[in-house]
Amino acid sequence: MYRNTYVEVSNSAIEHNARLLSETFPHAYNIAVVKGNAYGHGYGIIPALARGGMNAFAVSNLSEALEVRKYDTEHPVIMLQPVPAEFLRECAAYNISVCVNDRETFEDIINSGLNLKLQFKVNCGMNRLGYRSGAALSEDIERAKDSVHLTVEGIFSHFHTSGLTDTEYADNRRRFEEITAGIDLSKIPMVHLDKTQTILLHDTPSYCNGARFGISLYGFTSVYPYDNSFKGRLLQKRRDLRNKLNHVEPSRALKRYDLKPAFALYSEVIQVSKVSAGEYVGYGLLHKADKPEYVAVIDTGYSDGIGRKRSGTNVCINGKKYPIIGEVGMGMCQVLVDETVKKHDKVTVLGAEISIRGIAHALGTTTYETMTSIKSEIERKYI
């Protein structure tokens, strides 16, 4: 908070996205996934998500759950991962729903004697967390129902593909149905399987009354329709034929939705220098001036989450794009500019002019990682 490097978050964009999704794909439980510091946006977006129609929140761990509770004491907060037994008391105190992923976790919960809400997780094929045995799951749910301390709030799973071009989504869904065959899902208050990708592509199974909205809340999707050009139509036909030959279940026609990115990272120029031809800039002798050059230093580096691979990508100053040169430092990096750039000029590191998706593509990563890499210690300003 003592520097001019900060993340600006548009709560109006977040609310718009939440409303668009909750109205287009209505569920009894529209669950906003806000793990990873709300995908880097910070938990100041929680009220905007609620205004937009999200009526439950999902996080990875207890630290995140407690952050959500600072902004919302009304709606369910669901941990998608188990919590160590010694911290169950905090879950009870703050009305946070705990993930039950196996029998050992369940025994810890039973032995705690605490009043807790439970979300049972099923392993349908991702092989990360969850019950594989239907018998064990049914038995533990019945034991929970018999307990005066425990409430069975939900059953959920997580699929590792979208089902757009593969059979794994359908196989995972059938596996969930097999594992839960001995359970009357209509008696479970909350059943949720879908994530953004599958929400956009498939109808929600009839036994589900909830869905988890993730990256779409932040203005992005991982699936896009082909364009209407000749090449786009040809690619669509090829995909449809390949899916038919491979017995892939049909998916909903892909659409573009009016989702609005809400995240921007700004910094400032803290010095501008003119270097002579033949001089080096930054660590490692990676940039050598072949003529006199103007170099601006900006107040951000890899300790902020601006990875060293950002060298060679652009930032934007006064409406013009300039490349980062040399090796990105821990707290600063250098930009090749011109004589119009001055000390204290505002720099867009990520945002409207510097596409998050474009930077992710250039770095060989995802929008998820690009946003969550920006350290939570950087101030979030909500507009």
Buried (B, 14 or more C-beta within 10 A) or exposed (E): EEBBBBBBBBBBBBBBBBBBBBEEBEBBBBBBBBBBBBBBBBBBBBBBBBBBBBBBBBBBBBEBBBBBBEBBEEBBBBBBBBBEBEEBEBBBEBBBBBBBBBBEBBEBBBEBEBBBBBBBBBBBBBEEBBBBBBEBBBBBBEBBEEBEEBBBBBBBBBBEBBBBBBBBBBBBBEBBBEBBEEBEBEEBBBBBBBBBBBBBBBEBBEBBBBBBBBBBBBBBBBBEEBEEEEEEEEEBEEBEEEBEEEEBBEBEEBEEEEBBBBBBBBBBBBEBEEBEEEBEBBBEEBBBBEEEBBBBBBBBBBEBBBBBBBBEBBBBBBEEEBBBBBBBBEBBBBBBBEEEBEEEBEBBBBBEBBBBEBBBEBBEBBBBBBBBBBBBEBBBEBE
